[in-house]
Amino acid sequence: MIVIGAAILGVLIGALTARRRGGRLADILQYAAGYGIAFTLLGLFATIVIERLAA
């Protein structure tokens, strides 16, 4: 659940960042993908750490 939430949050932040910087559609999509991947990985690591600590 953390991974999905982090992915969605990353996509939103990436798209908003590119839009604020005046990017075109391709820029917005690229930022959204990049931030989405980065946040997904962070969410995955957070999930692994939480599972290890809970066990």
C-alpha positions as CSV (number, residue, x, y, z in Angstrom):
1,M,0.0,0.0,0.0
2,I,2.9,2.3,0.8
3,V,4.4,1.6,-2.7
4,I,1.2,2.5,-4.5
5,G,0.7,5.7,-2.5
6,A,4.3,6.7,-3.0
7,A,4.1,6.1,-6.8
8,I,1.0,8.2,-7.1
9,L,2.5,11.0,-5.0
10,G,5.7,10.9,-7.1
11,V,3.8,11.2,-10.4
12,L,1.8,14.2,-9.1
13,I,4.9,16.0,-7.7
14,G,6.8,15.3,-10.9
15,A,4.0,16.6,-13.2
16,L,3.5,19.7,-11.1
17,T,7.2,20.4,-11.0
18,A,7.5,20.2,-14.7
19,R,4.4,22.3,-15.2
20,R,5.7,25.0,-12.9
21,R,8.9,25.2,-14.8
22,G,7.0,25.7,-18.0
23,G,7.6,22.3,-19.6
24,R,5.7,20.9,-22.6
25,L,3.7,17.7,-22.5
26,A,6.8,15.5,-23.1
27,D,8.6,17.2,-20.2
28,I,5.7,16.8,-17.9
29,L,5.4,13.1,-18.8
30,Q,9.1,12.6,-18.3
31,Y,9.2,14.3,-14.9
32,A,6.1,12.4,-13.8
33,A,7.8,9.1,-14.8
34,G,11.1,9.9,-13.2
35,Y,9.6,11.1,-9.9
36,G,7.1,8.2,-10.0
37,I,9.9,5.7,-10.3
38,A,12.0,7.4,-7.6
39,F,9.2,7.6,-5.1
40,T,8.1,4.0,-5.8
41,L,11.6,2.8,-5.0
42,L,11.6,4.8,-1.7
43,G,8.2,3.4,-0.9
44,L,9.5,-0.1,-1.6
45,F,12.4,0.4,0.7
46,A,10.2,1.8,3.4
47,T,7.9,-1.2,3.2
48,I,10.8,-3.6,3.5
49,V,12.2,-1.8,6.5
50,I,8.7,-1.7,8.2
51,E,8.2,-5.4,7.5
52,R,11.6,-6.3,8.9
53,L,11.1,-4.2,12.1
54,A,7.6,-5.6,12.7
55,A,8.7,-9.2,12.5
